[in-house]
Amino acid sequence: MLPPDRRRRAVVVAAFLTCAVANSTASAQLAPAPERPSGWTPKSLVIAPRDMVAAAHPLAVEAGIMTLARGGSAIDAAIATQMVLNLVEPQSSGIGGGAFVVTFDARARDVATYDGRETAPAGATPDLFLDATGKPLSFVHAQIGGRAVGTPGVLRALELAHRERGRLPWAALFEPAIRLAEEGFALSPRLHVALAAANPALRGDPSAGAHFYQADGNPKPVGTLLRNPELAATLRAVAAGGADAFHHGPIAQDIVAAVRGDPAHPGTLAESDLASYRAVKRAPLCGRYRGRTICGVGMPSSGTATLLMTLALVEAFDLRATGVASADSIHLIAEAQRLAYADRNRYMADDAFVPVPVAGMLDPAYLAERRQAIDATRSMGVPSPGTPPGCCRRIALADGVHADAGGTSHIAIVDGEGNAVSMTTTIESAFGSHRMVRGFLLNNQLTDFSFAPTGVDGAPVANRVEPGKRPRSSMTPVVVLDPLGNLDAVVGSPGGAAIIQYVTKWVIGRYDWDLDAQAAIDLGNFGAQASATTELERGTALVSLEPALAARGHRVALADLNSGLHAIVARRAWVSGVVWLDALAPRTGWEGGADPRREGAAGGTFARHGTSGYWSASP
């Protein structure tokens, strides 16, 4: 067997990454992707000897790398990266939303997770998204305005993680974003596409309309120097006063005024909701696959549990033998996803409010029983949820009615000591609630609850709206550990309910098909949820598999599966060509990749004559 470097595709040598990069068939029909596609920009695998940042915009990557170069930790770099993303990719994430943060401590070999998911206001009721006749609202009707705004949590989560794992002063981490907000940045092609496709309500919001659009209602042109002095002032306040400056006082008052005073769809968010919000440090949810340990967040995110169920169901099949993204492989993976998503839809929610049988759903005997439904020659069609051990003892649950959109972003970081952050961050839909306050957009995260509080049989839905509850999420930030418990990979993606499919594809691409970090990202997206439909990414080689999958009974849909995967993988010295020995080989650096479907980048630092910069090279 050839060494990994010989097995993998050639690496293009990359030079310094600068701010200038920022300028630079008859199938079933699906709903539009959470964020509109903005083209395909080929990305090269990046190799770095010491550390790595992969995120959704070059300026955000630059902020993270410079933070590492100053001696910052992985969580320090994540904070700096997130604040710049709030400015340059406002449609996807920011301080008006929430996040899940997974951290890895290299010295202790310890994984911890921080839950900054939004919460429903105390005034929220189960009928929040029902019309006057008791029927669920359309998603657009539910999304826009104050009604769907949950209590933001990202700053509380980052503050908690920084308190435990940060090195640089909190205030210093806001400096790159403040400087860019005051001096301006070039409006990117992706942001321009998103603005052109946005609901007219965004233009109608006084702050957002003035910031993003020209007087004639068209988006400001690509390359426009976009300044955001209001956001700079907000970040200065948070830098000086911590998350308290956001959750109390004038900023909190303005958030509440915007939500409750919304002219069309006012919400119930109160200053007391912001004041009482707490981020939660949670134990990670972990499982095994192909000799590695995969760890991520537990409830209220369904992402890690659904990912682990899918991987456990397919591990019994030889996906290496069935081939890279072949019809045989995609059939087996999609069937496993159907079963996992069916259980997700029935049982998963905020476990502070409903019992969630996570251990039962991951029980090997239960999964072996579920695996019997997978026929290698024929699709099961519409799956039914199973009855995992530990379920249904205290409450009978029904499937909900969910929108599962997602204006989201993912950050992957490894610092010079091997500590890591995998962080998925969101304001829910593109541009969230379409309401801007003090330079940032407010989320519409409450639409991640089931619009219907009960099922057709009258049983309560696990993910129904309840005061103080955190809506179920599909975010799947994970870290992968090698057999000795060392960091092997960091990965995650935006993409609504399809996030789980994207991360599943990457994990299988990496550990079954020996693809490098970038090649596993580039692979065409595919997957299934709890329906008979199997999605294949439009415009990729996968569309040729439609006839073969249809012959197996799949209802194939070609769709714009607009992932935003970012991944970092430990680069190891080749030992023997034996997979498990290679996994234990000494680490020689990091390789990183960014999704060509978006405008992200990956990069790392080096020190030469006292100068820090971006480093990548061929092996």
Residue pairs with C-beta under 8 A, 6 or more apart in sequence:
1 7
1 577
2 577
3 574
3 577
4 514
4 572
4 574
4 582
5 574
5 619
7 514
8 45
8 514
8 515
8 516
8 519
9 45
9 516
9 519
10 618
11 44
11 45
11 47
11 617
11 618
11 619
12 44
12 45
12 618
13 616
13 617
13 618
14 44
14 46
14 614
14 616
14 617
16 613
16 614
17 58
17 61
17 62
17 601
17 603
17 614
18 58
18 62
19 58
19 59
19 62
19 185
19 186
21 58
21 601
22 57
22 58
22 59
22 88
22 185
22 186
22 188
22 599
23 186
23 188
23 222
23 223
25 543
25 546
25 558
27 546
27 556
27 557
27 558
28 533
28 555
28 556
28 557
29 557
30 533
30 535
30 557
30 559
32 560
33 495
33 496
33 559
33 560
33 561
33 562
34 405
34 406
34 407
34 408
34 429
34 430
34 494
34 495
34 496
34 562
35 91
35 92
35 194
35 406
35 407
35 430
35 494
35 562
36 193
36 194
36 197
36 430
36 560
36 562
37 560
37 562
37 597
38 189
38 190
38 193
38 194
38 597
38 598
38 599
39 189
40 539
40 596
40 597
41 596
41 599
42 596
43 518
43 521
43 522
43 593
43 594
43 595
43 596
43 600
43 601
43 602
44 518
44 616
45 516
45 517
45 518
45 519
45 591
45 592
45 593
46 52
46 518
46 591
46 592
46 593
46 602
46 603
46 604
46 616
47 571
47 589
47 590
47 591
47 616
47 617
47 618
47 619
48 589
48 590
48 591
48 592
48 603
48 604
48 605
48 606
48 615
48 616
49 588
49 589
49 590
49 604
49 606
49 615
50 416
50 589
50 590
50 604
50 605
50 606
51 65
51 68
51 413
51 414
51 415
51 416
51 590
51 604
51 605
52 412
52 413
52 414
52 568
52 590
52 591
52 592
52 602
52 603
52 604
53 61
53 64
53 65
53 68
53 77
53 81
53 411
53 412
53 413
53 592
53 602
53 603
53 604
54 61
54 411
54 412
54 413
54 566
54 567
54 568
54 592
54 593
54 594
54 600
54 601
54 602
55 61
55 64
55 81
55 85
55 409
55 410
55 411
55 412
55 566
55 594
55 600
55 601
56 85
56 89
56 92
56 409
56 410
56 411
56 494
56 564
56 566
56 594
56 598
56 599
56 600
57 84
57 85
57 88
57 89
57 188
57 599
57 600
57 601
58 599
58 600
58 601
59 84
59 88
59 180
59 185
60 81
60 82
60 84
60 85
60 88
60 89
60 411
61 81
61 600
61 601
61 602
61 603
62 84
62 176
62 603
62 614
63 77
63 80
63 81
63 83
63 84
63 176
63 177
64 77
64 78
64 80
64 81
64 411
64 413
65 77
65 603
65 604
65 605
65 612
65 614
66 80
66 176
66 612
67 76
67 77
67 79
67 80
67 81
67 168
67 173
67 176
68 74
68 76
68 77
68 413
68 415
68 416
68 605
69 605
69 607
69 612
70 168
70 172
71 167
71 168
72 80
72 166
72 167
72 168
72 173
72 415
73 165
73 166
73 167
73 168
73 415
73 417
73 419
74 103
74 104
74 165
74 413
74 414
74 415
74 419
74 420
74 421
75 101
75 103
75 158
75 161
75 162
75 165
75 166
75 419
75 421
76 162
76 166
76 167
76 168
76 173
77 413
77 415
77 421
78 101
78 158
78 161
78 411
78 413
78 421
78 423
79 158
79 162
79 166
79 170
79 173
79 174
80 173
80 174
80 175
80 176
80 177
81 411
81 413
82 93
82 94
82 99
82 154
82 158
82 411
82 423
82 425
83 95
83 173
83 174
83 176
83 177
83 235
84 176
84 177
84 180
85 92
85 93
85 94
85 409
85 411
85 425
86 93
86 94
86 95
86 177
86 231
86 440
87 177
87 180
87 181
87 185
87 228
87 231
88 180
88 185
88 188
88 191
89 190
89 191
89 409
90 191
90 431
90 440
90 441
91 191
91 194
91 195
91 198
91 407
91 427
91 430
91 431
91 441
92 407
92 408
92 409
92 425
92 426
92 427
92 430
92 494
92 564
93 99
93 154
93 407
93 408
93 409
93 425
93 426
93 427
94 154
94 425
94 427
94 440
94 441
95 152
95 154
95 155
95 234
95 238
95 246
95 440
96 152
96 255
96 427
96 432
96 437
96 440
96 441
96 442
96 443
97 118
97 152
97 153
97 154
97 425
97 426
97 427
97 428
97 432
97 441
97 442
97 443
97 445
98 116
98 117
98 118
98 150
98 152
98 153
98 154
98 157
98 425
98 426
98 443
98 445
99 116
99 117
99 153
99 154
99 157
99 158
99 423
99 424
99 425
99 426
99 475
100 113
100 114
100 115
100 116
100 117
100 157
100 296
100 297
100 301
100 423
100 424
100 473
100 475
100 477
101 113
101 114
101 116
101 157
101 158
101 161
101 421
101 422
101 423
101 477
102 111
102 112
102 113
102 284
102 295
102 296
102 297
102 421
102 422
102 423
102 477
102 478
102 479
103 111
103 112
103 113
103 114
103 161
103 165
103 419
103 420
103 421
104 110
104 111
104 418
104 419
104 420
104 421
104 479
104 481
104 487
104 490
105 111
105 112
105 165
105 419
106 417
106 418
106 419
106 420
106 486
106 487
107 417
109 481
109 485
109 486
111 284
111 286
111 295
111 479
111 481
112 164
112 165
112 281
112 283
112 284
113 281
113 282
113 283
113 284
113 296
113 297
113 298
114 157
114 158
114 160
114 161
114 279
114 280
114 281
114 282
115 153
115 157
115 279
115 280
115 281
115 282
115 297
115 300
115 470
116 153
116 154
116 155
116 156
116 157
116 158
116 279
117 153
117 300
117 301
117 445
117 470
117 471
117 473
118 150
118 151
118 152
118 153
118 443
118 445
118 446
118 470
118 471
119 150
119 151
119 153
119 273
119 277
119 468
119 469
119 470
120 150
120 151
120 446
120 449
120 465
120 466
120 467
120 468
120 469
120 470
120 471
121 150
121 151
121 267
121 268
121 269
121 270
121 273
121 467
122 268
122 270
122 272
122 273
122 467
122 468
123 268
123 269
123 270
123 467
124 268
124 446
124 465
124 466
124 467
125 465
125 467
126 453
126 464
126 465
126 466
127 134
127 453
127 465
128 147
128 446
128 449
128 465
129 136
129 137
129 142
129 147
129 446
129 447
129 449
129 451
129 465
130 136
130 137
130 451
130 452
130 453
131 137
136 401
136 451
136 452
137 451
139 403
139 405
139 447
140 199
141 265
142 148
142 403
142 444
142 447
142 451
143 199
143 403
143 405
143 428
143 429
143 433
143 434
143 444
143 447
144 199
144 201
144 264
144 265
144 433
144 434
144 444
145 201
145 262
145 263
145 264
145 265
145 266
145 267
145 433
145 434
145 435
146 258
146 259
146 260
146 261
146 262
146 265
146 266
146 267
146 269
146 433
146 435
147 262
147 265
147 266
147 267
147 446
148 265
148 267
148 428
148 433
148 443
148 444
148 445
148 446
148 447
149 259
149 267
149 269
149 432
149 433
149 435
149 442
149 443
149 444
149 445
149 446
150 269
150 443
150 445
150 446
150 471
151 269
151 273
151 274
151 277
152 246
152 255
152 274
152 277
152 442
152 443
153 277
153 279
154 425
155 238
155 243
155 246
155 247
156 243
156 247
156 277
156 278
156 279
157 279
158 243
159 170
159 242
159 243
159 279
160 279
160 281
161 421
162 170
162 173
164 281
165 419
170 239
170 242
171 239
171 240
173 239
174 235
174 236
174 238
174 239
175 239
177 231
177 232
177 235
178 232
178 235
178 236
178 239
181 227
181 228
181 229
181 231
181 232
181 235
181 439
182 227
182 229
182 232
183 227
184 225
184 226
184 227
185 225
185 226
186 222
186 223
186 224
186 225
186 226
187 219
187 220
187 221
187 222
187 223
187 224
187 225
187 226
188 222
188 599
189 222
189 599
190 598
190 599
192 219
192 220
192 221
192 222
194 430
194 431
195 202
195 212
195 213
195 219
195 220
196 218
196 219
197 430
198 430
198 431
198 434
199 431
199 434
201 434
202 208
202 209
202 212
202 431
202 434
203 209
203 212
203 213
203 217
204 434
205 434
205 435
205 436
207 230
207 436
207 437
207 439
208 431
208 434
208 435
208 436
208 441
211 226
211 228
211 436
211 439
212 219
212 220
213 219
213 220
214 220
220 226
228 439
229 439
230 438
230 439
231 438
231 439
231 440
232 439
233 438
233 439
234 246
234 251
234 438
234 439
234 440
237 245
237 246
237 251
238 245
238 246
245 251
246 252
246 274
247 274
247 275
247 277
248 271
248 274
248 275
251 437
251 438
252 271
252 274
252 275
253 271
254 437
254 438
255 269
255 274
255 437
255 442
256 269
256 270
256 271
256 274
258 435
258 437
258 442
259 266
259 267
259 268
259 269
259 435
259 442
260 266
260 267
260 268
260 269
260 270
262 435
282 297
282 298
283 298
284 295
284 296
284 297
284 298
285 295
285 296
285 297
285 298
285 304
285 305
285 308
285 358
286 293
286 294
286 295
286 296
287 293
287 294
287 308
287 311
287 312
287 362
288 294
289 308
289 311
289 312
289 315
289 507
289 511
290 315
290 511
290 512
291 483
291 579
291 580
291 583
292 480
292 481
292 482
292 483
292 488
292 511
292 583
293 480
293 481
293 485
294 304
294 307
294 308
294 311
294 478
294 479
294 480
294 481
294 507
295 304
295 478
295 479
295 480
295 481
296 303
296 304
296 307
296 422
296 476
296 477
296 478
296 479
297 303
297 304
297 475
297 477
298 304
298 305
298 351
298 358
299 305
299 348
299 349
299 350
299 351
299 356
299 358
299 472
300 349
300 350
300 351
300 469
300 470
300 471
300 472
300 473
301 472
301 473
301 474
301 475
301 476
302 344
302 348
302 472
302 473
302 474
302 500
303 424
303 473
303 474
303 475
303 476
303 477
303 499
303 500
303 503
304 476
304 478
305 344
305 348
305 358
305 361
305 362
306 337
306 340
306 341
306 343
306 344
306 348
306 474
306 476
306 500
307 340
307 476
307 478
307 500
307 503
307 504
307 507
308 362
309 336
309 339
309 340
309 343
309 361
309 362
309 367
310 333
310 336
310 337
310 340
310 500
310 504
311 336
311 504
311 507
311 508
312 362
312 364
312 367
313 335
313 336
313 339
313 340
313 367
313 370
313 371
313 374
314 332
314 333
314 336
314 508
316 371
317 332
317 376
319 329
319 332
319 333
319 508
319 512
319 513
320 512
320 513
322 328
322 329
322 332
323 329
324 509
324 513
324 515
324 523
325 513
325 523
325 524
325 526
325 541
325 542
325 545
326 545
327 545
327 548
327 549
327 552
328 376
329 508
330 526
330 534
330 536
330 542
330 545
330 549
331 376
331 379
331 549
331 552
331 554
332 374
332 376
333 504
333 505
333 508
333 526
333 527
334 379
334 526
334 527
334 528
334 534
334 554
335 373
335 374
335 375
335 379
335 380
335 528
336 371
336 374
337 500
337 501
337 504
337 527
337 528
337 529
338 380
338 383
338 528
338 529
338 530
338 531
339 370
339 373
339 374
339 380
339 383
339 386
340 500
341 383
341 497
341 500
341 528
341 529
341 530
342 383
342 384
342 385
342 386
342 530
343 361
343 385
343 386
343 388
344 530
345 385
345 399
345 400
345 402
345 530
346 385
346 397
346 398
346 399
346 462
347 356
347 357
347 361
347 385
347 388
347 391
347 397
347 462
348 356
348 462
348 463
348 472
349 356
349 462
349 463
349 469
349 472
350 463
350 469
350 470
350 471
350 472
351 358
352 469
352 470
353 466
353 469
354 395
354 397
354 462
355 390
355 391
355 393
355 394
355 395
356 462
357 388
357 389
357 390
357 391
359 389
359 390
360 366
360 388
360 389
360 390
360 391
361 386
361 388
363 388
363 389
366 386
366 388
366 389
369 386
370 386
373 380
373 383
374 380
377 552
378 552
378 553
379 532
379 534
379 549
379 552
379 553
379 554
381 532
381 553
382 530
382 531
382 532
383 530
385 399
395 460
396 459
396 460
397 455
397 459
397 460
397 461
397 462
398 454
398 455
398 456
398 457
398 458
398 459
398 460
398 461
399 455
399 461
399 530
400 449
400 450
400 451
400 452
400 455
400 461
400 462
400 463
400 464
401 450
401 451
401 452
402 448
402 449
402 450
402 451
402 463
402 472
402 497
403 447
403 448
403 451
404 448
404 474
404 496
404 497
405 428
405 429
405 430
405 447
405 496
406 426
406 428
406 429
406 474
406 494
406 495
406 496
406 497
406 499
407 426
407 427
407 428
407 429
407 430
407 431
407 432
407 494
408 424
408 425
408 426
408 427
408 428
408 475
408 494
408 495
408 496
408 499
408 564
409 424
409 425
409 426
409 494
409 564
410 422
410 423
410 424
410 425
410 477
410 492
410 493
410 494
410 564
410 565
410 566
411 421
411 422
411 423
411 424
411 425
411 492
411 566
412 420
412 421
412 422
412 423
412 490
412 491
412 492
412 566
412 567
412 568
412 592
413 420
413 421
413 423
413 490
413 568
414 420
414 487
414 490
414 568
414 590
416 605
418 486
418 487
418 587
420 479
420 487
420 490
420 568
421 490
422 477
422 478
422 479
422 490
422 491
422 492
423 477
423 492
424 475
424 476
424 477
424 492
424 493
424 494
424 499
426 443
426 445
426 473
426 475
426 494
427 433
427 441
427 442
427 443
427 444
427 445
428 443
428 444
428 445
428 447
428 448
429 444
429 447
431 441
432 441
432 442
432 443
432 444
432 445
433 441
433 442
433 443
433 444
434 441
434 444
435 441
435 442
436 442
445 471
446 465
446 471
447 471
448 463
448 471
448 472
448 473
449 463
449 464
449 465
449 469
449 471
449 472
450 461
450 463
450 464
450 465
452 461
452 464
453 460
453 461
453 464
453 465
454 460
454 461
454 464
455 461
462 472
463 471
463 472
474 495
474 496
474 497
474 498
474 499
474 500
475 492
475 499
476 492
476 493
476 499
476 500
476 503
477 491
477 492
478 490
478 491
478 492
478 503
479 487
479 489
479 490
480 487
480 488
480 489
480 490
480 491
480 507
481 487
481 488
482 488
482 570
482 583
482 584
483 580
483 583
483 584
484 584
486 570
486 587
487 570
488 569
488 570
488 583
489 510
489 517
489 567
489 568
489 569
489 570
490 567
490 568
491 503
491 506
491 507
491 565
491 566
491 567
491 568
492 499
492 503
492 565
492 566
493 499
493 502
493 503
493 506
493 563
493 564
493 565
493 566
493 595
494 563
494 564
495 501
495 502
495 561
495 562
495 563
495 564
497 529
498 525
498 527
498 529
498 535
498 561
498 563
500 527
501 525
501 526
501 527
501 528
501 529
501 535
501 561
502 525
502 527
502 561
502 563
502 565
503 565
504 527
505 520
505 523
505 525
505 526
505 527
506 520
506 521
506 523
506 565
506 567
509 515
509 519
509 520
509 523
510 516
510 517
510 520
510 567
510 569
513 520
515 523
516 569
516 591
516 593
517 567
517 568
517 569
517 591
517 592
517 593
518 567
518 591
518 592
518 593
518 594
519 593
520 567
520 593
521 563
521 565
521 566
521 567
521 593
521 594
521 595
521 596
522 593
522 596
524 536
524 537
524 540
524 541
524 542
525 535
525 536
525 537
525 540
525 542
525 561
525 563
526 534
526 535
526 536
526 537
526 542
526 561
527 534
527 535
527 561
528 534
528 535
528 554
531 555
532 553
532 554
532 555
533 554
533 555
533 556
533 557
534 549
534 554
534 555
534 556
534 557
535 556
535 557
535 558
535 559
535 561
536 542
536 543
536 545
536 546
536 549
536 556
536 557
536 558
536 559
537 543
537 558
537 559
537 560
537 561
538 558
538 559
538 560
538 561
543 558
546 556
546 558
549 556
550 556
562 597
562 598
563 595
563 597
564 595
564 597
564 598
564 600
565 593
565 594
565 595
566 592
566 593
566 594
566 595
566 600
566 602
567 592
567 593
568 590
568 591
568 592
568 602
569 590
569 591
569 592
570 587
570 590
571 587
571 588
571 589
571 590
571 591
572 582
572 583
572 585
572 586
572 587
572 588
573 585
573 586
573 587
573 588
574 582
574 585
575 581
575 582
575 584
575 585
576 582
590 604
592 602
592 603
592 604
593 602
594 600
594 601
594 602
603 614
603 615
603 616
604 614
604 615
604 616
605 612
605 613
605 614
605 615
606 612
606 613
606 615
